[in-house]
Each structure stands twice: as structure tokens, then as C-alpha cells.
Amino acid sequence: MSERRIRPTPRRLTGSVPRARRPGWRDHVRSLAKATPARLALGVFTLLIGLFTALLALPVSSADGQGTALIDALFTAVSAICVTGLSTVETGTHWSTFGLTVIMVAVKLGGLGLMTVASLLSMSVMHRLGLAQRVITAQETRAERLAEVGGVLRVILITSTAFEAATFVALTPYMVITEHGVGRSLFLGLFYAISAFNNAGFVPEPAGTEQYLGDPFFTVPIGLAVLVGSLGFPVILVVVRKLRAPRRWSVHAKLTLTTTALLLVVAFAGFLAMEWSNPATLGGQSSGTKLLAGGFAAIMPRSGGFSQLDVGQLTAESRLLTDLLMFIGGGSGSTAGGIRVTTFALLMLSIWAEVRGNPDVEVFGRRIPHETIRQAIGVLVMSATIVFAATFVLLRMTPYSLDQVLFEALSAFGTVGLSTGITPLLPPEAKAVLALCMYVGRLGPMTLGAALAVRSRVRMIQYPEERPIVG
């Protein structure tokens, strides 16, 4: 007879059961490091906005020492991190030297991109980049291949430093000559250099940039810095490496430079034609001043944000042209905003191919993949939806006209910074809408484009084809 095994009765545990350990800051850092590039960028930008909001809200940041309202500090922080330039307070009079320095640092960090800064630090300390860092930085800098990330980062550092230094050297002696004082001139030169190259458009002087209308010693350095900053670092990388062999430039570089040149010519001719006789802007100026101001006005809607003319006094046609230029924006991987010139160019090329009956989109002897065209369409539709939604909400919140509200929404989404003058007059909830529009405009198209590229897949089974009626 087999013996039955009697299982012992489990003893009840006495004492308290150990609680699950609460996640500490190290756990949050590890989880953030393992996040996708899009989530990581959103998280870091949000944290920086919170940090700079707190700094700008301090009494020491304001000129009167009374502190700044939270909504105004938040709006300025978002505008600086997103390199926009829109402001609900007068930048030259409201902020102290400390506050302007905080804005300048925020613009610098936002322009380079937090992922780029982190990778540059990693290269300087470790002398190498890991695969995860290369993938993240490739999305931030728009490098075409992972092997190019190191080169792109070096070009970012060299180019940004060189152009900011050149702009600083060009402006500072002129500021001294115009009786700004040596110390004040050094600060203004550095501020303008960083704000211009990063396409921010913040102006630290109470008189604004209108005082430099027709002045080539200010207009030319600022215009060149904004133009180079809006091209994009991948384009600068190709041009620097293959300066003497334009035929070997990438399609992206050729497309960006060609489209940028065409847009500048159209904008220059358009502004001159519509403002030449406008007594409120260029009507009473000399021909040289008109030409210089027309070139400056053609560059700034690309995302620069500086203005030598009163935007509120522009003709309706000029504002409409500015709306279009702000929506298009600058180059991919640049400090500019908008849908980007390559997206616009690809859409125009696809329309031209459709008109000609060509099944493929071709440019510079290359065929553009259909997936790229679909991504461009996705960015266009999503961007237009965001601008429409922001405009609709602002119209419900404010008494201003469609022309004014649409201009502000496009300026915020395109991270431009031009304004008809209504932004400081908006209620707090409308300011929050514009701040959100700047945030989405800075990170939205970049994140959406990356997400669409990642989600590309090949399907083994396809449905039967049927053509609906179009038009």
C-alpha cells in the first residue's frame, strides 16, 4: 500500500508585504533614453520649455523687476525654443539683460536641436556615436545615411559657429560706430547673430529693425545669416564637401537650392511690385532703399521673422504672398519651419508629371519614389489642417479679421515671427493656442515625416483596383 504524500499547509506570512519600488529619476531617464526619437524629441523640448518658462517668470528677467505673467513667460519660452520670434510683450523694453540672455540661450538650443547638442557632447567626450544615437540624430538633422551623421554634426557646429561669428564681427563694429556703446554693442551683435542664423527673429532693441531700413551694414549680414540658416545642414554639408563639383550634389541639395532661388526671385519681384508705390511702406523711399528692403522682405518670410516694414501697413496682396511663403518655409533639417521647400517642390513636380501624363516624378535625372510623394502629401494635408484649426479657434476667441488671424496662425506654425501687431492684444486662451501652434509647427512636420517613413511597408496581398472619379 503506497503512502499518501500530504502537502504541508502553507504558512501565512506575517509582517508587511514589501511595496513595489516607486520609479525614481534614474528610471525616468532610462525610459526616456529607450523612447522613440519622436517621443524623445517631444519630451526634451517640453522639459526645456518648462525650464525656460520658469526662468523668464522670475523678477530678475523683467526690466522693471516685477516679474512676468505666466502665460507671457510660457509664450516667450515656446517662441524661443521653437525659434519663432513671436512675442506677447515688447522684447526690447520688457526683458532685462538677464531675460534677453535667457531668450538667446533658448534660441541657440532650439535652433541646433536638442538631439544634435546631445550628440555633439557625446562625440567630444566619447569620440564616437552609438547606433541608437546615430538613428536619433539622423532624424533630427535629416542625414541621408547613418554614416553621414558624424559629418553633419561637424558641419552643424562649424557652420553655425562660423556664420554666427561672421555676423557678430560684421555687426558689432557698426553698433559701436552708431553710438550703442562697446558693452551694449557686443551684446547686441551676439544676440542678433544667434537670432538671425537660427531664424528666430527676436529683436533686443526698443526701436526694432525698422530703424535700419535701407542700411546695408545691418541688412546684408542679417539677411545672409537668415538665408544660410534656412537652407538646412544636409544641404550645407553637400555643398561644402563637393563645392567644385555641383553635378555630384544630391538631389535634395539641388532641389532645395533651386526652389529657394525661385521663391526668392518671385518674392523679391512681388514685394517690389506691390509695395513700390505704397506710401505707408516704400512709397517715399529712394530706389536703392526699395531694392534693399525688397530683398530683405523676400528672405524674412522663409522663417527669419525680422521686419523693416510695418506688416500691418502692407497691401493685402503682399500679406497674401507672405502667407504663402511662411507656409512653405525653409529647407529640411534647417532652423526654418513650414512644410519645407522640398515638400513644396515635390508636390509641384508631381502635379507637373500628372499634367504631362508621366507615371513617374523625375527631377535632375532621378526618379522620385512614390512613397516620398505620399509623405509630402501627408505633411501638406496635416499642416493645412493644423493651420485651419488654429485659425478657426482664434476667430472664435478674438474680434479680429480673417486676414489678421490667418497671418498670425501661419507665422506661428511656420516659426516665422512676423506679426500684424495683434499678438500682444490676444486674450490668454488665444495666446495659448498660438503657443501650441508654434510647438506643433516646430516638431509636427518633422515627427510626421519620420513617422510616415518608418511606417512604410510591403503588403503581400492587394485588393482589386478600381478608379473613382476625380474632379
Sequence and secondary structure as in RCSB ss.txt:
>XXXX:A:sequence
MSERRIRPTPRRLTGSVPRARRPGWRDHVRSLAKATPARLALGVFTLLIGLFTALLALPVSSADGQGTALIDALF
TAVSAICVTGLSTVETGTHWSTFGLTVIMVAVKLGGLGLMTVASLLSMSVMHRLGLAQRVITAQETRAERLAEVG
GVLRVILITSTAFEAATFVALTPYMVITEHGVGRSLFLGLFYAISAFNNAGFVPEPAGTEQYLGDPFFTVPIGLA
VLVGSLGFPVILVVVRKLRAPRRWSVHAKLTLTTTALLLVVAFAGFLAMEWSNPATLGGQSSGTKLLAGGFAAIM
PRSGGFSQLDVGQLTAESRLLTDLLMFIGGGSGSTAGGIRVTTFALLMLSIWAEVRGNPDVEVFGRRIPHETIRQ
AIGVLVMSATIVFAATFVLLRMTPYSLDQVLFEALSAFGTVGLSTGITPLLPPEAKAVLALCMYVGRLGPMTLGA
ALAVRSRVRMIQYPEERPIVG
>XXXX:A:secstr
              S         HHHHHHHHHTS HHHHHHHHHHHHHHHHHHHHHSGGGBTTSS   HHHHHH
HHHHHHTT    SS HHHHB HHHHHHHHHHHHHHHH HHHHHHHHHHHHHSS  HHHHHHHHHHHT SSGGGHH
HHHHHHHHHHHHHHHHHHHHHHHHHHHTT  HHHHHHHHHHHHHHHHTT     STT GGGGTT HHHHHHHHHH
HHHHHH HHHHHHHHHTTT GGGS HHHHHHHHHHHHHHHHHHHHHHHHHTT TTTTTTS HHHHHHHHHHHHHG
GGTT   SS GGGS HHHHHHHHHHHHH S TTSS  SS HHHHHHHHHHHHHHHHT SSEEETTEEE HHHHHH
HHHHHHHHHHHHHHHHHHHHHH    HHHHHHHHHHHHTT     S GGGS HHHHHHHHHHHHHHHHHHHHHHH
HHHHT    S           
